[in-house]
């Protein structure tokens, strides 16, 4: 079955690509979730127009993402968390925590763009990658420090 992707699908293709997929995958997953449409001649013509407008839109999105990446370049955040004797955190710092901290600094980002394989569970300095666009990434510094005992008892 040939389908035209309406959205980027991991390990399959990008928006506007015509790809060949298994019947069941297309009929039961891609089409109901509106991630793709069937590749008929009329749909191919419509998608060609969509692709041309998408190219223009992607160029604008990329320049916006590059500008945001430049702003995020020098951003550093510090989180204070309770830690055990061996500097292992009782909680963790997640992508949601990082997104909230960035929002307080004036950057509105979706937490799903923050690339963390797993939550940060140790004290120290970390470089966290943020995928702003398909071709643009930024890195922010995250420092996790031990919460002072005086603050914990207050």
ROZAKOL-312488 format. One record per atom (N, C-alpha, C): residue number from 1; x, y, z; chain; residue in one letter; atom name. Coordinates in Angstrom, 3 decimals. Atoms other than C-alpha are relative to their C-alpha. Example, Ala and Ser with C-alpha at 12.3 -4.5 7.8 and 13.67 -1.06 7.14 Angstrom:
REM ROZAKOL-312488
  seq         X         Y         Z  mol  type  atom
    1     0.890    -1.190     0.000    A     a     N
    1    12.300    -4.500     7.800    A     a    CA
    1     0.900     1.200     0.000    A     a     C
    2    -0.820    -1.190    -0.060    A     s     N
    2    13.670    -1.060     7.140    A     s    CA
    2    -0.770     1.090     0.730    A     s     C
END
This chain:
REM ROZAKOL-312488
  seq         X         Y         Z  mol  type  atom
    1     0.850    -1.173     0.000    A     x     N
    1     0.000     0.000     0.000    A     x    CA
    1     0.892     1.231     0.000    A     x     C
    2    -0.737    -1.252     0.034    A     x     N
    2     1.306     3.448    -0.883    A     x    CA
    2    -0.810     1.071     0.706    A     x     C
    3     0.656    -1.096    -0.712    A     x     N
    3     0.525     6.360     1.408    A     x    CA
    3     0.863     1.248    -0.107    A     x     C
    4    -0.687    -1.280    -0.039    A     x     N
    4     1.437    10.022     1.549    A     x    CA
    4    -0.041     0.476     1.437    A     x     C
    5    -0.068    -0.392    -1.409    A     x     N
    5     2.628    11.127     4.979    A     x    CA
    5    -0.436     1.446     0.182    A     x     C
    6     0.444    -1.348    -0.337    A     x     N
    6     0.858    14.140     6.468    A     x    CA
    6     0.827     0.595     1.132    A     x     C
    7    -0.857    -0.420    -1.120    A     x     N
    7     3.225    14.295     9.468    A     x    CA
    7     1.292    -0.797    -0.073    A     x     C
    8    -1.233     0.764    -0.110    A     x     N
    8     6.782    13.206    10.199    A     x    CA
    8    -0.268    -1.237     0.847    A     x     C
    9     0.161     1.253    -0.733    A     x     N
    9     6.755     9.561    11.284    A     x    CA
    9     1.395    -0.587     0.169    A     x     C
   10    -1.334     0.504    -0.288    A     x     N
   10     9.882     8.210    12.996    A     x    CA
   10     0.244    -1.313    -0.740    A     x     C
   11    -0.465     1.204     0.704    A     x     N
   11    11.766     5.562    10.988    A     x    CA
   11    -0.839    -0.346    -1.224    A     x     C
   12     0.803     0.255     1.199    A     x     N
   12     9.336     5.926     8.070    A     x    CA
   12     0.218     1.094    -1.031    A     x     C
   13    -0.203    -1.078     0.950    A     x     N
   13     9.627     9.359     6.497    A     x    CA
   13    -0.480     1.326     0.555    A     x     C
   14     0.378    -1.360    -0.386    A     x     N
   14     8.900    13.052     6.582    A     x    CA
   14    -1.313     0.381    -0.693    A     x     C
   15     1.255    -0.505     0.541    A     x     N
   15     5.768    15.031     5.798    A     x    CA
   15     0.117     0.169    -1.518    A     x     C
   16     0.013    -0.142     1.450    A     x     N
   16     4.870    14.817     2.102    A     x    CA
   16     0.651    -1.145    -0.750    A     x     C
   17    -0.641     1.132     0.667    A     x     N
   17     6.857    11.652     1.363    A     x    CA
   17    -1.050    -1.042    -0.394    A     x     C
   18     0.833     1.120     0.421    A     x     N
   18     5.181     8.876    -0.622    A     x    CA
   18     0.784    -1.258     0.364    A     x     C
   19    -0.699     1.192    -0.478    A     x     N
   19     6.103     5.618     1.121    A     x    CA
   19    -0.883    -1.226    -0.187    A     x     C
   20     0.691     1.276     0.131    A     x     N
   20     5.178     1.979     0.673    A     x    CA
   20     0.013    -0.665     1.367    A     x     C
   21     0.120     0.631    -1.317    A     x     N
   21     3.879     0.342     3.876    A     x    CA
   21    -0.879    -1.239    -0.122    A     x     C
   22     0.852     1.179    -0.049    A     x     N
   22     2.180    -2.910     4.817    A     x    CA
   22    -1.457     0.441     0.101    A     x     C
   23     1.433    -0.322    -0.005    A     x     N
   23    -1.591    -2.948     4.336    A     x    CA
   23    -0.532     0.280     1.403    A     x     C
   24     0.509    -0.142    -1.358    A     x     N
   24    -2.337    -3.417     8.033    A     x    CA
   24     0.518     1.235     0.696    A     x     C
   25    -0.601    -1.175    -0.632    A     x     N
   25     0.071    -0.701     9.180    A     x    CA
   25    -0.669     1.270    -0.517    A     x     C
   26     0.638    -1.177     0.574    A     x     N
   26    -1.443     1.799     6.782    A     x    CA
   26    -1.448     0.132     0.416    A     x     C
   27     1.432    -0.038    -0.262    A     x     N
   27    -5.075     0.879     7.334    A     x    CA
   27    -0.338     0.121     1.482    A     x     C
   28     0.340     0.038    -1.424    A     x     N
   28    -4.957     0.314    11.102    A     x    CA
   28     0.729     1.032     0.852    A     x     C
   29    -0.758    -0.936    -0.827    A     x     N
   29    -2.368     2.855    12.279    A     x    CA
   29     0.089     1.378    -0.656    A     x     C
   30    -0.269    -1.305     0.614    A     x     N
   30    -1.461     5.610     9.805    A     x    CA
   30    -1.271     0.746    -0.394    A     x     C
   31     1.211    -0.683     0.478    A     x     N
   31    -4.851     6.365     8.260    A     x    CA
   31    -0.931     0.428     1.135    A     x     C
   32     0.900    -0.445    -1.080    A     x     N
   32    -7.004     6.380    11.460    A     x    CA
   32     0.572     1.147     0.838    A     x     C
   33    -0.615    -1.065    -0.795    A     x     N
   33    -4.506     8.631    13.247    A     x    CA
   33     0.274     1.254    -0.831    A     x     C
   34    -0.163    -1.128     0.926    A     x     N
   34    -4.490    10.977    10.239    A     x    CA
   34     1.469     0.390    -0.167    A     x     C
   35    -1.420    -0.228     0.257    A     x     N
   35    -0.721    10.598     9.880    A     x    CA
   35     0.311    -0.111    -1.486    A     x     C
   36    -0.221     0.200     1.426    A     x     N
   36    -1.120     9.677     6.202    A     x    CA
   36    -1.337    -0.050    -0.724    A     x     C
   37     1.169     0.180     0.857    A     x     N
   37    -3.544     9.622     3.289    A     x    CA
   37     0.403    -0.961    -1.110    A     x     C
   38    -0.309     0.940     1.078    A     x     N
   38    -3.836     7.081     0.476    A     x    CA
   38     0.592     0.742    -1.177    A     x     C
   39    -0.713    -0.636     1.107    A     x     N
   39    -1.613     7.811    -2.504    A     x    CA
   39    -0.739    -0.214    -1.314    A     x     C
   40     0.704     0.016     1.286    A     x     N
   40    -4.115     8.366    -5.329    A     x    CA
   40     0.526     1.160    -0.836    A     x     C
   41    -0.496    -1.071     0.881    A     x     N
   41    -3.473    10.625    -8.331    A     x    CA
   41    -0.460     1.379     0.483    A     x     C
   42     0.476    -1.308    -0.467    A     x     N
   42    -5.673    13.429    -6.974    A     x    CA
   42     0.694     0.400     1.298    A     x     C
   43    -0.693    -0.313    -1.254    A     x     N
   43    -4.092    13.183    -3.524    A     x    CA
   43     1.442     0.403    -0.257    A     x     C
   44    -1.385    -0.360     0.326    A     x     N
   44    -0.619    13.325    -5.095    A     x    CA
   44     0.083     1.441    -0.486    A     x     C
   45     0.010    -1.383     0.486    A     x     N
   45    -1.537    16.593    -6.863    A     x    CA
   45    -0.203     0.970     1.155    A     x     C
   46     0.253    -0.864    -1.160    A     x     N
   46    -2.922    18.091    -3.639    A     x    CA
   46     1.242     0.061     0.884    A     x     C
   47    -1.184     0.048    -0.863    A     x     N
   47     0.145    16.954    -1.713    A     x    CA
   47     1.154     0.790    -0.607    A     x     C
   48    -1.062    -0.782     0.634    A     x     N
   48     2.457    18.554    -4.268    A     x    CA
   48    -0.167     1.483     0.337    A     x     C
   49     0.255    -1.386    -0.400    A     x     N
   49     0.791    21.907    -3.532    A     x    CA
   49     0.323     0.190     1.480    A     x     C
   50    -0.295    -0.090    -1.435    A     x     N
   50     1.014    21.208     0.193    A     x    CA
   50     1.514     0.011     0.229    A     x     C
   51    -1.454     0.083    -0.159    A     x     N
   51     4.707    20.344    -0.196    A     x    CA
   51     0.658     1.339    -0.291    A     x     C
   52    -0.580    -1.299     0.333    A     x     N
   52     5.463    23.666    -1.864    A     x    CA
   52    -0.243     1.012     1.118    A     x     C
   53     0.259    -0.920    -1.115    A     x     N
   53     3.765    25.587     0.936    A     x    CA
   53     0.774    -0.432     1.238    A     x     C
   54    -0.756     0.499    -1.151    A     x     N
   54     5.463    23.341     3.502    A     x    CA
   54     1.460     0.396    -0.083    A     x     C
   55    -1.403    -0.401     0.165    A     x     N
   55     8.893    24.154     2.051    A     x    CA
   55     0.179     1.442     0.464    A     x     C
   56    -0.080    -1.401    -0.445    A     x     N
   56     8.222    27.854     2.559    A     x    CA
   56    -0.158     0.107     1.516    A     x     C
   57     0.242    -0.042    -1.445    A     x     N
   57     6.870    27.249     6.080    A     x    CA
   57     1.192    -0.547     0.772    A     x     C
   58    -1.162     0.581    -0.676    A     x     N
   58     9.818    25.026     7.025    A     x    CA
   58     1.184     0.944    -0.003    A     x     C
   59    -1.096    -0.966     0.041    A     x     N
   59    12.256    27.710     5.909    A     x    CA
   59    -0.178     1.054     1.091    A     x     C
   60     0.273    -0.981    -1.046    A     x     N
   60    10.559    30.203     8.238    A     x    CA
   60     0.205    -0.621     1.380    A     x     C
   61    -0.161     0.679    -1.289    A     x     N
   61    10.425    27.667    11.097    A     x    CA
   61     1.474    -0.212     0.322    A     x     C
   62    -1.425     0.250    -0.234    A     x     N
   62    14.126    26.882    10.635    A     x    CA
   62     0.713     1.281     0.429    A     x     C
   63    -0.645    -1.250    -0.395    A     x     N
   63    15.178    30.535    10.811    A     x    CA
   63    -0.413     0.401     1.412    A     x     C
   64     0.455    -0.280    -1.363    A     x     N
   64    13.028    30.992    13.941    A     x    CA
   64     0.719    -0.894     1.002    A     x     C
   65    -0.671     0.942    -0.894    A     x     N
   65    14.582    27.880    15.486    A     x    CA
   65     1.474     0.368     0.173    A     x     C
   66    -1.415    -0.400    -0.103    A     x     N
   66    18.109    29.100    14.687    A     x    CA
   66     0.152     1.223     0.903    A     x     C
   67    -0.052    -1.182    -0.861    A     x     N
   67    17.371    32.437    16.353    A     x    CA
   67    -0.203    -0.398     1.464    A     x     C
   68     0.248     0.477    -1.360    A     x     N
   68    15.992    30.654    19.429    A     x    CA
   68     1.205    -0.768     0.536    A     x     C
   69    -1.189     0.755    -0.408    A     x     N
   69    19.048    28.366    19.504    A     x    CA
   69     1.108     0.950     0.445    A     x     C
   70    -1.009    -0.993    -0.396    A     x     N
   70    21.317    31.425    19.643    A     x    CA
   70    -0.322     0.583     1.380    A     x     C
   71     0.402    -0.531    -1.299    A     x     N
   71    19.307    32.781    22.594    A     x    CA
   71     0.217    -1.020     1.110    A     x     C
   72    -0.132     1.048    -1.007    A     x     N
   72    19.420    29.440    24.415    A     x    CA
   72     1.451    -0.379     0.268    A     x     C
   73    -1.399     0.398    -0.099    A     x     N
   73    23.194    29.107    23.927    A     x    CA
   73     0.607     0.236     1.378    A     x     C
   74    -0.635    -0.325    -1.269    A     x     N
   74    24.196    30.800    27.169    A     x    CA
   74    -0.850    -0.283     1.231    A     x     C
   75     0.916     0.215    -1.117    A     x     N
   75    21.304    29.632    29.354    A     x    CA
   75     0.530    -1.109     0.913    A     x     C
   76    -0.396     0.994    -0.996    A     x     N
   76    22.225    27.827    32.566    A     x    CA
   76    -1.066    -0.015     1.091    A     x     C
   77     1.017     0.140    -1.033    A     x     N
   77    19.822    26.488    35.167    A     x    CA
   77     0.571    -0.816     1.149    A     x     C
   78    -0.422     0.751    -1.178    A     x     N
   78    20.371    25.248    38.708    A     x    CA
   78    -1.238    -0.511     0.719    A     x     C
   79     1.085     0.624    -0.747    A     x     N
   79    18.071    22.834    40.493    A     x    CA
   79     0.557    -0.469     1.339    A     x     C
   80    -0.396     0.465    -1.330    A     x     N
   80    18.283    22.171    44.237    A     x    CA
   80    -0.923    -1.146     0.388    A     x     C
   81     0.774     1.190    -0.350    A     x     N
   81    17.183    18.673    45.232    A     x    CA
   81     0.600    -0.663     1.227    A     x     C
   82    -0.492     0.775    -1.141    A     x     N
   82    17.445    16.504    48.334    A     x    CA
   82     0.804    -1.175    -0.537    A     x     C
   83    -0.866     1.089     0.454    A     x     N
   83    20.247    13.978    48.006    A     x    CA
   83     0.437    -0.836     1.187    A     x     C
   84    -0.458     0.914    -1.037    A     x     N
   84    21.459    10.968    49.974    A     x    CA
   84     1.483     0.170     0.261    A     x     C
   85    -1.400    -0.091    -0.384    A     x     N
   85    24.899    10.288    51.392    A     x    CA
   85     0.942    -0.092    -1.189    A     x     C
   86    -0.890     0.196     1.150    A     x     N
   86    26.394     9.187    48.078    A     x    CA
   86    -0.384     0.906    -1.171    A     x     C
   87     0.418    -0.988     0.992    A     x     N
   87    25.006    12.226    46.222    A     x    CA
   87    -0.980    -0.557    -1.031    A     x     C
   88     1.043     0.529     0.868    A     x     N
   88    22.180    10.199    44.728    A     x    CA
   88    -1.300     0.713     0.377    A     x     C
   89     1.211    -0.774    -0.273    A     x     N
   89    18.956    12.218    44.396    A     x    CA
   89    -1.140    -0.879     0.470    A     x     C
   90     1.212     0.690    -0.424    A     x     N
   90    15.791    11.200    46.197    A     x    CA
   90    -1.065     0.099    -1.088    A     x     C
   91     0.911    -0.174     1.128    A     x     N
   91    13.809    12.550    43.240    A     x    CA
   91     0.817     0.005    -1.270    A     x     C
   92    -0.761    -0.132     1.232    A     x     N
   92    14.966    13.461    39.768    A     x    CA
   92    -0.366     1.324    -0.656    A     x     C
   93     0.298    -1.177     0.797    A     x     N
   93    15.072    16.321    37.306    A     x    CA
   93    -0.441    -0.510    -1.368    A     x     C
   94     0.568     0.511     1.241    A     x     N
   94    12.826    15.622    34.319    A     x    CA
   94    -0.061     1.093    -1.060    A     x     C
   95     0.138    -0.976     1.076    A     x     N
   95    12.226    17.310    30.992    A     x    CA
   95    -1.085     1.027     0.334    A     x     C
   96     1.037    -0.953    -0.424    A     x     N
   96     9.094    18.891    32.511    A     x    CA
   96     0.581     1.064     0.928    A     x     C
   97    -0.657    -0.960    -0.898    A     x     N
   97    11.213    20.499    35.258    A     x    CA
   97     0.827     1.000    -0.795    A     x     C
   98    -0.844    -0.865     0.821    A     x     N
   98    13.609    21.862    32.653    A     x    CA
   98    -0.869     0.951    -0.819    A     x     C
   99     0.906    -0.849     0.776    A     x     N
   99    10.727    23.169    30.518    A     x    CA
   99    -0.597     1.108     0.866    A     x     C
  100     0.528    -1.020    -0.920    A     x     N
  100     9.239    24.962    33.561    A     x    CA
  100     1.050     1.057     0.307    A     x     C
  101    -1.072    -0.951    -0.295    A     x     N
  101    12.600    26.537    34.398    A     x    CA
  101     0.263     0.910    -1.201    A     x     C
  102    -0.188    -0.817     1.206    A     x     N
  102    12.987    27.702    30.793    A     x    CA
  102    -1.152     0.978    -0.170    A     x     C
  103     1.154    -0.883     0.106    A     x     N
  103     9.479    29.150    30.892    A     x    CA
  103     0.129     1.189     0.955    A     x     C
  104    -0.220    -1.084    -0.954    A     x     N
  104    10.390    31.168    33.988    A     x    CA
  104     1.039     0.991    -0.523    A     x     C
  105    -1.004    -0.875     0.585    A     x     N
  105    13.328    32.554    32.008    A     x    CA
  105    -0.498     0.663    -1.283    A     x     C
  106     0.578    -0.678     1.150    A     x     N
  106    11.007    33.585    29.174    A     x    CA
  106     0.000    -0.811    -1.289    A     x     C
  107    -0.002     0.853     1.180    A     x     N
  107    11.360    30.652    26.749    A     x    CA
  107    -1.158    -0.985     0.108    A     x     C
  108     1.111     0.937    -0.016    A     x     N
  108     8.210    28.726    25.886    A     x    CA
  108     0.346    -1.163    -0.914    A     x     C
  109    -0.361     1.201     0.758    A     x     N
  109     9.140    25.195    24.812    A     x    CA
  109    -0.861    -1.169     0.433    A     x     C
  110     0.698     1.237    -0.305    A     x     N
  110     7.308    21.914    24.621    A     x    CA
  110     1.000    -0.954     0.647    A     x     C
  111    -0.931     0.872    -0.718    A     x     N
  111     8.842    19.419    27.057    A     x    CA
  111     0.471    -1.157    -0.862    A     x     C
  112    -0.394     1.109     0.862    A     x     N
  112     8.933    16.779    24.297    A     x    CA
  112     1.189     0.345    -0.884    A     x     C
  113    -1.167    -0.399     0.788    A     x     N
  113    11.601    18.805    22.491    A     x    CA
  113     1.295    -0.143     0.788    A     x     C
  114    -1.178     0.158    -0.853    A     x     N
  114    13.965    18.375    25.434    A     x    CA
  114     0.424    -1.462    -0.055    A     x     C
  115    -0.481     1.348     0.261    A     x     N
  115    16.081    15.324    24.660    A     x    CA
  115     0.706    -0.571     1.231    A     x     C
  116    -0.559     0.699    -1.158    A     x     N
  116    16.601    13.357    27.896    A     x    CA
  116    -0.299    -1.482    -0.169    A     x     C
  117     0.222     1.438     0.114    A     x     N
  117    17.123     9.614    27.608    A     x    CA
  117    -0.730    -0.502     1.236    A     x     C
  118     0.659     0.332    -1.262    A     x     N
  118    16.133     9.285    31.253    A     x    CA
  118     0.166     1.194     0.928    A     x     C
  119    -0.120    -1.133    -0.926    A     x     N
  119    15.585    11.738    34.132    A     x    CA
  119     1.373     0.041     0.675    A     x     C
  120    -1.299    -0.186    -0.645    A     x     N
  120    18.705    13.179    35.774    A     x    CA
  120    -0.143    -0.326     1.482    A     x     C
  121     0.149     0.474    -1.370    A     x     N
  121    19.208    11.412    39.115    A     x    CA
  121     1.280     0.123     0.812    A     x     C
  122    -1.251    -0.165    -0.733    A     x     N
  122    22.666    12.554    40.241    A     x    CA
  122     0.352     1.476     0.062    A     x     C
  123    -0.481    -1.377    -0.101    A     x     N
  123    24.307    15.764    41.394    A     x    CA
  123     1.052     0.232    -1.066    A     x     C
  124    -1.048    -0.335     0.944    A     x     N
  124    26.540    17.595    38.958    A     x    CA
  124    -0.497     0.896    -1.118    A     x     C
  125     0.302    -0.829     1.162    A     x     N
  125    26.617    19.475    35.676    A     x    CA
  125    -0.350    -0.898    -1.186    A     x     C
  126     0.434     0.777     1.154    A     x     N
  126    24.811    18.195    32.594    A     x    CA
  126    -0.253     0.935    -1.167    A     x     C
  127     0.378    -0.703     1.220    A     x     N
  127    24.466    19.371    29.004    A     x    CA
  127    -1.242    -0.685    -0.539    A     x     C
  128     1.269     0.551     0.460    A     x     N
  128    20.877    18.896    27.873    A     x    CA
  128    -0.282     0.549    -1.397    A     x     C
  129     0.261    -0.376     1.380    A     x     N
  129    20.033    18.911    24.168    A     x    CA
  129    -1.484     0.267    -0.193    A     x     C
  130     1.381    -0.351     0.328    A     x     N
  130    16.877    20.592    22.909    A     x    CA
  130    -0.112     0.012    -1.517    A     x     C
  131     0.195     0.082     1.452    A     x     N
  131    15.666    19.719    19.419    A     x    CA
  131    -1.088     0.995    -0.391    A     x     C
  132     0.929    -1.069     0.340    A     x     N
  132    14.069    22.911    18.138    A     x    CA
  132    -0.640    -0.203    -1.371    A     x     C
  133     0.436     0.223     1.371    A     x     N
  133    13.728    21.825    14.512    A     x    CA
  133     0.690    -1.260    -0.477    A     x     C
  134    -0.598     1.222     0.524    A     x     N
  134    14.579    18.812    12.402    A     x    CA
  134     1.525     0.134    -0.155    A     x     C
  135    -1.422    -0.215     0.259    A     x     N
  135    17.990    20.354    11.629    A     x    CA
  135     0.675     0.913     1.026    A     x     C
  136    -0.553    -0.965    -0.959    A     x     N
  136    18.477    22.709    14.610    A     x    CA
  136    -0.139    -0.535     1.424    A     x     C
  137     0.020     0.391    -1.406    A     x     N
  137    19.450    21.711    18.144    A     x    CA
  137     0.749     1.052     0.810    A     x     C
  138    -0.666    -0.910    -0.920    A     x     N
  138    20.495    23.778    21.132    A     x    CA
  138     0.375    -0.782     1.246    A     x     C
  139    -0.439     0.655    -1.227    A     x     N
  139    22.304    22.844    24.328    A     x    CA
  139    -0.069     0.997     1.141    A     x     C
  140     0.035    -0.834    -1.202    A     x     N
  140    21.609    24.249    27.786    A     x    CA
  140     0.714    -0.737     1.120    A     x     C
  141    -0.704     0.572    -1.144    A     x     N
  141    23.595    23.713    30.965    A     x    CA
  141    -0.973    -0.148     1.158    A     x     C
  142     0.836     0.269    -1.157    A     x     N
  142    21.786    22.105    33.875    A     x    CA
  142     0.916    -0.432     1.136    A     x     C
  143    -0.774     0.345    -1.175    A     x     N
  143    23.368    22.020    37.317    A     x    CA
  143    -0.967    -0.472     1.078    A     x     C
  144     0.817     0.512    -1.094    A     x     N
  144    21.898    19.886    40.071    A     x    CA
  144     0.847     0.062     1.260    A     x     C
  145    -0.746    -0.203    -1.249    A     x     N
  145    23.018    20.940    43.536    A     x    CA
  145    -0.775    -0.596     1.160    A     x     C
  146     0.613     0.571    -1.202    A     x     N
  146    22.364    19.490    46.973    A     x    CA
  146    -0.742     1.082     0.744    A     x     C
  147     0.804    -0.944    -0.768    A     x     N
  147    19.598    21.191    48.907    A     x    CA
  147     0.631     0.153     1.390    A     x     C
  148    -0.606    -0.241    -1.316    A     x     N
  148    20.942    22.798    52.080    A     x    CA
  148    -0.881    -0.590     1.088    A     x     C
  149     0.730     0.618    -1.108    A     x     N
  149    19.969    21.044    55.316    A     x    CA
  149    -0.858     1.011     0.749    A     x     C
  150     0.749    -1.032    -0.724    A     x     N
  150    18.823    24.332    56.881    A     x    CA
  150    -1.328     0.284    -0.722    A     x     C
  151     1.220    -0.245     0.754    A     x     N
  151    16.300    24.854    54.060    A     x    CA
  151    -0.957    -1.182     0.142    A     x     C
  152     0.834     1.204    -0.082    A     x     N
  152    15.053    21.264    54.381    A     x    CA
  152    -0.786    -0.046     1.308    A     x     C
  153     0.686     0.074    -1.287    A     x     N
  153    14.184    21.597    58.079    A     x    CA
  153    -0.936     1.173     0.232    A     x     C
  154     0.852    -1.191    -0.173    A     x     N
  154    12.522    25.026    57.711    A     x    CA
  154    -1.354    -0.148    -0.610    A     x     C
END
